[in-house]
Amino acid sequence: MRIVLDDYPKNSIPFDVVDYSSALICSMLYEPLFIKKNDCFFENLVKDLSKCKQIVLDFKEFYWSNGEQCTPKDFKDTLFYIIKNRLPLSQSLDFIEGVRDYLDGEKDNLDDIGITVKNNRIYITSLIKSDYYKHLFSTIYFVPVKFIDGEPTSDISYGYFQKESTDCLLKFRSNKYHRNYKEEKVLSFIIDDKPHNNIKYFFSSKVDITSTTIFRRKDILKFKDLRSYRSLNSNLMLRIEFKEDLKDLKEILENSIRNFFKKNLDVLDDIDIVDNLEMGILEEDKIDNFKYKKEIKILFSDYYPNNLISKGLISTLNTMGMTTKIIFGDMDFYLNEYYDNNYDICIHVVSPVTQHEIDYYMEKMNHIDSCYIEEYINLLNKWFHNNLSNNSLDKFLKKHGLFIEIGRLKHRYLISDRASSVLFDDNGLFFCGW
């Protein structure tokens, strides 16, 4: 089986994933404890015995690709590694007793954290009564990872596939210890971000699944009635982010984006626009009231529709008498520039850890006007304890957030009968249904 990706994956350690290609790779090497499909959770690798705030997961029998059984301790070790090293994902675990105290440095002993293992079960003491843990443990980010000499490795995995070699992220073979192993299968990925190439590969039987992130509606319109065609909503949110000293530009940028879509109606077929952006009214006369002397750097990855949107932004800023500089390149270049903060305005694709509203609002904390971060934290705490509505948080973010959400991208792809058992879960990742 061959699958096309639009960019080379960056790594294959689930909790280090920062790009979509890597997430897809990991979804073939690992499986989540739960599967989320059609807004329902299914017990995949565990039996859920949880009650109230006590999370109890009884592990089913499944094996690493070296033949060793995967145990609750493997999962505990993974969670503790994330917490101990204060990885970005550790923030999502602060619903667990003791995690916030450890992350804040108030406690330095992992034994004080409410995660224990006994026999074939893992016990997690939650601070909230919620199914949030199912959302987390249905993602590829929170799965057991193998450690060798204290360091994580993906050379040993437990998913349907395992690496063909330690230095290649594009070739895999069946894990013979997988519970559904039937026959030796070979999986390979190829990299190509050109829609016409993907179509050519597919109809010449050179690939089984095309890239899920490159097709515009016009690229694939003539194939939409074929049995092999799929169109799904994605969890990938396209948005504009900007630095704090440009916060007074927010309304102007929103108007610029609305104006862009009025002039580019075809792009509306490829993005599910958020409601508050769609209903806005253009007030272009406000552009004369903003003065900014420095050159504005606009960063984006060189993928559709980023390049088109950037032209709309540049046109607006130039009309205001501002000078602009565009910075763009492939995903490697883009991520380096993004994490180095080498931009004033950025066209960014983001997907929270889960689709749960907790992660939706927590992720926004990194993009709030610094004068209002403490207030936002207080509002989050009230909301967390059911003393504040979602609408109140949304209004606050609308006013003080250093971002403009545009809409969700779509997954459009072609899939052969040979790969019909490869499904998408609600998190937008592959799940082998065979």
Disulfide bonds with the S-S distance in Angstrom:
none
